[in-house]
Amino acid sequence: MFIRPYGDTLNDGQVQLSFTLPVEKSEKATEAARFFVRKLGFESCEIVHSEAICRGFTFFLAYGTSNIEIDYDKVEVESPAGELCWSFEEINNFIKEKIKREIVVVAACTGSDAHTVCLDAIMNMKGFNHHYGLERYPMIKAHNLGAQVENIDLIEFAIRVKADAILVSQVVTQKDIHIKNMTMLIKLLNDKGVRNNFILVVGGPKIDNKLATELGFDAGFGKGTYAEHVGTFIARELYNRGKP
Ligand code: B12
């Protein structure tokens, strides 16, 4: 089945774009924005909104028409680690019945990354979007170390509390800092000979399972993740590893 973007009428190829150009708002700036969109390959372009956002910068909203269509049947997606998702109760019951002890989880936002909110959405007792965080789970002992934690400190803490799983949050991806940071964590774990002692999970808005597993993690979770996704993955993985 071939599909194209939809705007007003089915398959009309309408795409909405927004971007900022480093020039003052003017007719010339709008023309430059239109030129840019056409250069991207769009058949036609309408600049529907422009706004001076500060001196020397203008924000644009554009509609472009694309003739590109894709064969939906040929699209393949790697199953995210958290596709199978149990409820809060199911996770706790599974741990109680199959693992028969509390699971210990240690989490941190590592490196210079200061975005605690994203990790808190997974960990915090009060939860996020009506989904309780792992701290709320009676069968999970959850340690949230916060942000700007050094990889080595995270590892040492995880060893000290005999963690079953290490959760890492990476939000800033500028200059691929997250890749360097994640690679360093794996290297340090390997150097210490403890990589296989832990289920290793990473998450963040630009993280996916493919990237995470390529770098040596057990799973990667992106936008829209809830504690249930992570809880399900860790509980199942621990059980499958025969490590209760
Ligand atoms: C709030 C915010 C901040 C706050 C953070 C406050 C705090 N205590 O966390 C402050 C003001 C401190 C901040 C600072 C900066 N920020 Co900021 N920030 C944001 C903002 C607006 C929202 C982030 C957020 O709270 N999202 C809410 C959470 C719940 O959503 P989420 O990320 O999707 O989280 C989900 C998943 O990612 C996943 N997940 C995340 N972590 C984990 C971990 C695990 C283990 C799992 C399983 C899942 C998981 O599950 C979550 C829940 O579903 C975003 C823009 C945006 N709209 O996203 C920029 C943004 C993240 N920030 C950005 C930047 C650049 C910065 C600064 C570098 C700016 C600067 N030049 O100083 C600094 C960074 C400083 C530093 N050292 O890190 C960029 C990052 C760009 C990039 N990809 O590199 C963004 C995208 C803004 C932008 N468009 O440019 N920021």
Boltz pocket constraint, residues with backbone or C-beta under 6 A from the ligand:
constraints:
  - pocket:
      binder: B
      contacts: [[A, 107], [A, 112], [A, 113], [A, 114], [A, 115], [A, 116], [A, 117], [A, 118], [A, 119], [A, 121], [A, 122], [A, 128], [A, 167], [A, 168], [A, 169], [A, 170], [A, 171], [A, 172], [A, 173], [A, 174], [A, 201], [A, 202], [A, 203], [A, 204], [A, 205], [A, 206], [A, 221], [A, 222], [A, 223], [A, 224], [A, 225], [A, 226], [A, 230]]
      max_distance: 6.0
